[in-house]
Amino acid sequence: MDKGLLGDLDNLPEEDKARMSTMIEQLQIRDSLRMYNTLVERCFTDCIDSFKRKSLDKQEETCVRRCAEKFLKHSMRVGMRFAELNQGAATSD
């Protein structure tokens, strides 16, 4: 973020800071839910082949576990890369 913008946020009245904090929390929750829903949909589509039983068979369970691990590792890597790029942009100002 631009240092000027952060300075502007510090100068806001407490009521506005609280409102901004609430908005940021809501955005984070929304993004977390979106990521979770994407994970569930992708792994379900890729791994579940039949509905013969209530529980997953061994192959489906292994697939779901691998899918979830891969998805979460990818998401973490993307987040780290984004943070690196964001930090690089902030230091170049």
C-alpha positions as a Markdown table, in Angstrom:
| # | Residue | x | y | z |
|---|---|---|---|---|
| 1 | Met | 0.0 | 0.0 | 0.0 |
| 2 | Asp | 1.0 | 3.6 | -0.5 |
| 3 | Lys | 2.6 | 5.1 | 2.6 |
| 4 | Gly | 0.4 | 8.2 | 2.0 |
| 5 | Leu | -2.7 | 6.2 | 2.2 |
| 6 | Leu | -1.6 | 4.5 | 5.4 |
| 7 | Gly | -0.9 | 7.9 | 6.9 |
| 8 | Asp | -4.4 | 9.1 | 5.8 |
| 9 | Leu | -6.0 | 6.1 | 7.6 |
| 10 | Asp | -4.1 | 6.9 | 10.8 |
| 11 | Asn | -5.6 | 10.4 | 10.7 |
| 12 | Leu | -9.2 | 9.1 | 10.5 |
| 13 | Pro | -11.5 | 9.5 | 13.4 |
| 14 | Glu | -11.9 | 6.4 | 15.6 |
| 15 | Glu | -15.4 | 5.7 | 14.4 |
| 16 | Asp | -14.2 | 5.6 | 10.8 |
| 17 | Lys | -11.2 | 3.4 | 11.7 |
| 18 | Ala | -13.6 | 1.0 | 13.4 |
| 19 | Arg | -15.8 | 1.0 | 10.3 |
| 20 | Met | -12.8 | 0.4 | 8.0 |
| 21 | Ser | -11.7 | -2.4 | 10.3 |
| 22 | Thr | -15.1 | -4.1 | 10.1 |
| 23 | Met | -15.1 | -3.8 | 6.3 |
| 24 | Ile | -11.7 | -5.4 | 6.1 |
| 25 | Glu | -12.7 | -8.2 | 8.3 |
| 26 | Gln | -15.8 | -8.8 | 6.2 |
| 27 | Leu | -13.7 | -8.9 | 3.0 |
| 28 | Gln | -11.3 | -11.4 | 4.6 |
| 29 | Ile | -14.2 | -13.6 | 5.7 |
| 30 | Arg | -15.7 | -13.4 | 2.2 |
| 31 | Asp | -12.4 | -14.3 | 0.6 |
| 32 | Ser | -11.8 | -17.2 | 2.9 |
| 33 | Leu | -15.3 | -18.6 | 2.2 |
| 34 | Arg | -14.8 | -18.1 | -1.5 |
| 35 | Met | -11.5 | -20.1 | -1.3 |
| 36 | Tyr | -13.1 | -22.8 | 0.7 |
| 37 | Asn | -16.0 | -23.1 | -1.7 |
| 38 | Thr | -13.6 | -23.3 | -4.6 |
| 39 | Leu | -11.6 | -26.0 | -2.9 |
| 40 | Val | -14.7 | -28.1 | -2.1 |
| 41 | Glu | -16.1 | -27.8 | -5.6 |
| 42 | Arg | -12.8 | -28.5 | -7.4 |
| 43 | Cys | -11.9 | -31.5 | -5.2 |
| 44 | Phe | -15.4 | -32.9 | -5.3 |
| 45 | Thr | -15.6 | -32.6 | -9.1 |
| 46 | Asp | -12.1 | -34.2 | -9.5 |
| 47 | Cys | -12.4 | -37.0 | -7.0 |
| 48 | Ile | -15.9 | -38.2 | -6.5 |
| 49 | Asp | -17.1 | -40.6 | -9.1 |
| 50 | Ser | -20.1 | -42.4 | -7.7 |
| 51 | Phe | -22.8 | -42.1 | -5.0 |
| 52 | Lys | -23.1 | -45.8 | -4.2 |
| 53 | Arg | -22.1 | -45.3 | -0.5 |
| 54 | Lys | -22.6 | -42.6 | 2.1 |
| 55 | Ser | -18.8 | -42.5 | 2.8 |
| 56 | Leu | -15.9 | -42.0 | 0.5 |
| 57 | Asp | -14.0 | -45.1 | -0.6 |
| 58 | Lys | -10.2 | -45.3 | -0.1 |
| 59 | Gln | -9.4 | -44.0 | -3.6 |
| 60 | Glu | -11.7 | -41.0 | -3.3 |
| 61 | Glu | -10.5 | -40.2 | 0.2 |
| 62 | Thr | -6.8 | -40.2 | -1.0 |
| 63 | Cys | -7.7 | -38.0 | -4.0 |
| 64 | Val | -9.6 | -35.5 | -1.8 |
| 65 | Arg | -6.7 | -35.3 | 0.6 |
| 66 | Arg | -4.1 | -34.7 | -2.2 |
| 67 | Cys | -6.4 | -32.3 | -3.9 |
| 68 | Ala | -6.9 | -30.2 | -0.8 |
| 69 | Glu | -3.2 | -30.2 | 0.1 |
| 70 | Lys | -2.2 | -29.2 | -3.4 |
| 71 | Phe | -4.9 | -26.4 | -3.5 |
| 72 | Leu | -3.8 | -25.0 | -0.1 |
| 73 | Lys | -0.1 | -25.1 | -0.9 |
| 74 | His | -0.8 | -23.3 | -4.2 |
| 75 | Ser | -2.9 | -20.7 | -2.4 |
| 76 | Met | -0.2 | -20.1 | 0.2 |
| 77 | Arg | 2.5 | -19.8 | -2.5 |
| 78 | Val | 0.3 | -17.3 | -4.4 |
| 79 | Gly | -0.2 | -15.3 | -1.2 |
| 80 | Met | 3.5 | -15.3 | -0.5 |
| 81 | Arg | 4.4 | -14.2 | -4.0 |
| 82 | Phe | 1.8 | -11.4 | -3.9 |
| 83 | Ala | 3.3 | -10.2 | -0.6 |
| 84 | Glu | 6.8 | -10.3 | -2.1 |
| 85 | Leu | 5.6 | -8.2 | -5.1 |
| 86 | Asn | 3.7 | -5.9 | -2.8 |
| 87 | Gln | 6.7 | -5.3 | -0.6 |
| 88 | Gly | 8.9 | -4.8 | -3.6 |
| 89 | Ala | 6.5 | -2.2 | -4.9 |
| 90 | Ala | 6.4 | -0.4 | -1.5 |
| 91 | Thr | 10.2 | -0.2 | -1.2 |
| 92 | Ser | 10.6 | 1.1 | -4.7 |
| 93 | Asp | 8.5 | 4.2 | -4.0 |
